[in-house]
Amino acid sequence: MAMSNYTDSALTLEELVCKVYDVGGVKFGNYKLKSGIFSPVYLDLRVIVSYPDLMTNVAEFLWEAAKKEGKSFTCVCGVPYTALPLATCIAAKHDLPMLIRRKEAKEYGTKKVIEGKFCAGDVCLVVEDVVTSGSSVMETVDALRAEGLVVNDAVVLLDREQGGQDMLYHEKINLHSVCTMTEVLEILRMLGKLDAETVSRVRDFIKENKFSIPQLIKETHGDAHHLQLKTQVMSYSERITHCSHPLTRKLLSIMDKKKTNLCLSADLTSSQAILSIVDKVGGNVCMVKTHVDIVEDFSQDFVQKLVQLSEKHDFMIFEDRKFGDIGHTVQQQYKGGMYKIADWADIVTTHVVPGSGVVRGLKEVGLSRQRGCVLVAEMSSTGTLAKGDYSKAAVRIAHENKDFVIGFICQSNLTKDPDLIHMTPGVRLDVSGDALGQQYISPSSAIRDLHTDIIIVGRGILTADNPVAMAEQYQESGYHAYQELLT
Ligand SMILES: O=c1ccn([C@@H]2O[C@H](COP(=O)(O)O)[C@@H](O)[C@H]2O)c(=O)[nH]1
């Protein structure tokens, strides 16, 4: 008999997390892990099997997360043991053949490792309850691949954010998660189930117990494989060969040629001041970002001169317009008014708060002009609401509009798709922040820890005594961090 009577057919993520917590799937305290270390959080998602309605809901969330990017699968396989019933629910509900991986091959009879009917080339989705390092998912992936199945995707209920996603990406697996540990903490805190001290203890634990990719690969595959890691982080020039969007290719080729991942945020209010600094540091940057509506003496002559400088120094022009209205309105804002942004800006930013119509509206104007757009998926400011499901929706919209969307404004790595460039503002050598909620991280940390592609720097350069020398320092610091990732 079921231990609790959940009758919900469709829960919100908050409700799901709350129910998993209420049945004891997530516990907070001081738990000794298999590794011997003590953890302030303990996950026991096996308990879900005792709550059939909750289990069906979890399975639906998993399926939705896996299908978000429009992928299709010919079969599904759970990582033994907790995810087996979850995979079964998905298979039964969506009429999808299921495979079972044996933990040990049978010593008799067929000696099969993978049970169920399949053909080489079938595309299998791997299902897991929790990902920490990604090694359990990899055991199942390796077994499936050994039988000729194609495995590119895995879906997990909870990503502990300790390095598993990067590890799996290294193994050419896209990990889709229903929620992350950060989201669980935020939801439980919001619902009053956790105090601030516990939240910060768990956050610190996760931060301090992150695995590096080399460490994970060594653990999963041993030393020989570890040595191969060096070749796995893509250089800009390698990445060009994996990209289809012409603007992404152009940007990566500028970054490669000029040895820079720096974007200057030219947030000055006089056109002369902007042109002057851009001419001085144009050689150090791959992009110049503008807020054209703060320029007091704006004229078309100003933007023409900016375009000339972009040709002289070989950088792209990026108008940080942050559109946020319905498709029909943003079209007028993009091509018309006094700024006529579509005439001169290679790239523009848009919020996704109106839904995908905003992107479709901009695309109708920009596509024929070979322009591109960047989605504001996350923000650098304190208390930002652009997080969690909102950011995931931005990723989905980007994937659905890859002919026009070339990346994200973000504070974390959101997708491993080589076409989509991650651009991170809130970067400064002095990381103390400003009085209005801006938060900073260092250039090297943005590249190395957030795995971003481009650092966006404004006041760090503009207010320096010697902005040119400072731009060189940011260029050097960002590019050096990128080179370190390659070696
Ligand atoms: O999340 C975001 C999105 C955009 N910005 C913009 O980047 C620059 C940052 O300027 P700094 O002087 O380096 O703080 C600015 O134009 C913002 O509008 C951001 O900071 N955060």
The ligand as an SDF file (V2000), in Angstrom:
LIG
                    3D

 21 22  0  0  0  0  0  0  0  0999 V2000
   23.5250   40.6890  -16.0370 O   0  0  0  0  0  0  0  0  0  0  0  0
   23.9870   41.6950  -16.5810 C   0  0  0  0  0  0  0  0  0  0  0  0
   23.6540   42.0540  -17.8740 C   0  0  0  0  0  0  0  0  0  0  0  0
   24.2630   43.1460  -18.4270 C   0  0  0  0  0  0  0  0  0  0  0  0
   25.1450   43.8870  -17.7350 N   0  0  0  0  0  0  0  0  0  0  0  0
   25.7540   45.0400  -18.4390 C   0  0  0  0  0  0  0  0  0  0  0  0
   27.1790   44.8160  -18.5100 O   0  0  0  0  0  0  0  0  0  0  0  0
   27.8710   46.0070  -18.2210 C   0  0  0  0  0  0  0  0  0  0  0  0
   28.6980   45.8130  -16.9760 C   0  0  0  0  0  0  0  0  0  0  0  0
   29.3550   47.0130  -16.6290 O   0  0  0  0  0  0  0  0  0  0  0  0
   30.4330   47.0670  -15.4400 P   0  0  0  0  0  0  0  0  0  0  0  0
   30.8190   48.5140  -15.4180 O   0  0  0  0  0  0  0  0  0  0  0  0
   31.5510   46.1720  -15.8150 O   0  0  0  0  0  0  0  0  0  0  0  0
   29.7460   46.6870  -14.1670 O   0  0  0  0  0  0  0  0  0  0  0  0
   26.8300   47.1040  -18.1260 C   0  0  0  0  0  0  0  0  0  0  0  0
   26.6680   47.6600  -19.3930 O   0  0  0  0  0  0  0  0  0  0  0  0
   25.5560   46.3700  -17.7590 C   0  0  0  0  0  0  0  0  0  0  0  0
   24.4130   47.0130  -18.2740 O   0  0  0  0  0  0  0  0  0  0  0  0
   25.4710   43.5380  -16.4540 C   0  0  0  0  0  0  0  0  0  0  0  0
   26.2910   44.1890  -15.7690 O   0  0  0  0  0  0  0  0  0  0  0  0
   24.8740   42.4350  -15.9060 N   0  0  0  0  0  0  0  0  0  0  0  0
  1  2  2  0
  2  3  1  0
  2 21  1  0
  3  4  2  0
  4  5  1  0
  5  6  1  0
  5 19  1  0
  6  7  1  0
  6 17  1  0
  7  8  1  0
  8  9  1  0
  8 15  1  0
  9 10  1  0
 10 11  1  0
 11 12  2  0
 11 13  1  0
 11 14  1  0
 15 16  1  0
 15 17  1  0
 17 18  1  0
 19 20  2  0
 19 21  1  0
M  END
$$$$
